[in-house]
Structures are given as structure tokens and as C-alpha cells.
């Protein structure tokens, strides 16, 4: 039998905000890992994460 949680997760779609939140977290995680070896790359990834955060804020304002 398939796991019920898997089946329910398969049919539910993520909102654009949820997808952006995942991208934001991934960029911050990558930036943190790069901070010890390549500072300029870390700064670039942090800037990309901040851009994604701005998009999230715009979506939240549009929902209000």
C-alpha cells in the first residue's frame, strides 16, 4: 500500500509563495556553506535570496 501522506502530497499543489520560500531557504543554506570557502559566491547567493524574499513580500502585499 502506498503511504497516505505521499498520496495526499502528490495531489496537492504548492502555491507560488511556498515555492519561493523553498528557493529562499535553499539559497540561504548554499550561501552559508559557501561563506567558509568563497566569500564572493556567498555574497552573490545571499543577494539572490534577498531578491526572492522581496518577491515573497510583494506576493503577501498583493494577497492583503
Steps between C-alpha positions, in 0.01 A plus 500: 500500500613848430551739782195723549716809557679438171172469312358818650825686434499379143164662426549828682673777317733747661421866471746738342572637847587151628732439207673835555542421870674174410728678253579765763597240759716311251686816394568595861624151576730506197626845597580379850694201368694717256583763763796297624659439161391768252377826645407665170286201400337509842420868454349430158279223639391722789404773254294249300330387822416862581348544153282195559398640840389822331282298262346321798423834666337628180280191484399547864409862435295401196311243709408760761 
